[in-house]
Amino acid sequence: MSYTPSGNRYNSIPYNRCGKSGVLLPAISLGLWQNFGSVDNFENGQAIIRRAFDRGITHFDLANNYGPVPGSAEENFGKILKQDFGGNLRDELIISTKAGYTMWDGPYGDFGSRKYLLSSLDQSLKRMQLDYVDIFYSHRPDPNTPLEETMMALDTAVRSGRALYAGISNYKAEEAMKAIVILKQLGTPCLIHQPKYSMFERWVEDGLLDVLEEMGVGCIPFSPLAQGMLTDKYLKGIPENSRAAKPDASLKSSDLTDTRLKQINDLNQIAQTRGQSLAQMAITWLMRDKRITSVLIGASSVKQLDNNLDSLNNIHFSAAELEKIETILAHS
Ligand SMILES: NC(=O)c1ccc[n+]([C@@H]2O[C@H](COP(=O)([O-])OP(=O)(O)OC[C@H]3O[C@@H](n4cnc5c(N)ncnc54)[C@H](OP(=O)(O)O)[C@@H]3O)[C@@H](O)[C@H]2O)c1
């Protein structure tokens, strides 16, 4: 079936400025790490992308290795773009990709060398059938490559027109500061940092957010639902088709310890008193810090996506609610 985007798509979601840049990102963005690979149902993925765009999500996040199999999420996304986002719709999208984790055999398919980053970006563009991406990230720091080399590769990506902006992901506060300074000296400012951040993973609060604020860089936290743990889905065991039930799952059943389940249960009760699902509360909890530009969610169905986007109906927390949440999270 052909797709015509909703005419109301820009009426429902706030757009936040990304650091001190000219770019606005939707308060919630969608990532294609899982559920969009060649092992997944293409039409389901396509329906999620269409619904996301209809509800104002303009930013889609990819990486070279997303799938499984690695590369197939970019291929599928390229097909969806071709089918559904013709005409000038590309200009309404912010598409990101990354390189930094293992992508191909041999010494040049991993980490942060110039050789890897630029050849990987060329491959990503081919898979997505794009002339350029909006953001190209160094997916993780490389302890064995000079930071200058990795940042110069990002600078080249931008200057050569393959990317409009540069980003970094998984860099701790101190190395993020160094990377941001190098990029600034090169004349390609760092647009955004993509760290893991949720109620269950809070390292960014120990310095990284301060660095980003000081340097005018945006922040887009990934895995805000701790891969599904911060929802009500695991309260009664591990459902079929859930991430924790998949072969080689990135979320292990062993992550669902008794302590975690007790926390999830207690948090779920607070969410209920707020008239929200736990997923909705976990997303809006991240928005309490104004340094967060956009919350980068995943979804395996249109229903989940809708539920997550409806979180925007209640983003206010009372001081008492925040305190109760802190008390629950302190018991780990
Ligand atoms: N830079 C990096 O190193 C890095 C690493 C990881 C992710 N990311 C990015 O961040 C994006 C999001 O990561 P993530 O997928 O881990 O995020 P997440 O939002 O924490 O988890 C998404 C999963 O939670 C479950 N879920 C979502 N909404 C739900 C709802 N309303 N009710 C019940 N369950 C719900 C689904 O699991 P089921 O599949 O079980 O239904 C879904 O696949 C990725 O796609 C990627 O773009 C980046």
The ligand as an ORCA input file, in Angstrom:
! r2SCAN-3c Opt
* xyz 0 1
  N      25.100      4.223     20.456
  C      24.986      3.002     20.916
  O      25.982      2.350     21.301
  C      23.618      2.393     20.990
  C      23.418      1.169     21.655
  C      22.109      0.674     21.743
  C      21.067      1.378     21.156
  N      21.300      2.542     20.470
  C      20.221      3.292     19.789
  O      19.139      3.494     20.686
  C      17.948      2.946     20.108
  C      17.032      2.478     21.207
  O      17.678      1.450     21.956
  P      16.791      0.291     22.579
  O      16.045     -0.388     21.490
  O      17.647     -0.503     23.462
  O      15.767      1.213     23.421
  P      14.670      0.928     24.534
  O      13.619      1.942     24.218
  O      15.319      0.951     25.863
  O      14.127     -0.542     24.278
  C      13.285     -0.828     23.202
  C      12.556     -2.135     23.463
  O      11.728     -2.009     24.608
  C      10.485     -2.641     24.387
  N       9.423     -1.612     24.387
  C       9.456     -0.400     23.801
  N       8.344      0.289     24.071
  C       7.581     -0.502     24.843
  C       6.320     -0.342     25.452
  N       5.630      0.787     25.337
  N       5.831     -1.359     26.214
  C       6.534     -2.507     26.355
  N       7.731     -2.720     25.801
  C       8.264     -1.723     25.054
  C      10.599     -3.354     23.052
  O      11.118     -4.644     23.315
  P      10.582     -5.982     22.646
  O      11.391     -6.094     21.412
  O      10.883     -7.001     23.694
  O       9.127     -5.821     22.357
  C      11.619     -2.514     22.336
  O      12.270     -3.215     21.308
  C      18.464      1.859     19.182
  O      17.541      1.496     18.190
  C      19.671      2.547     18.598
  O      19.281      3.467     17.593
  C      22.561      3.049     20.396
*
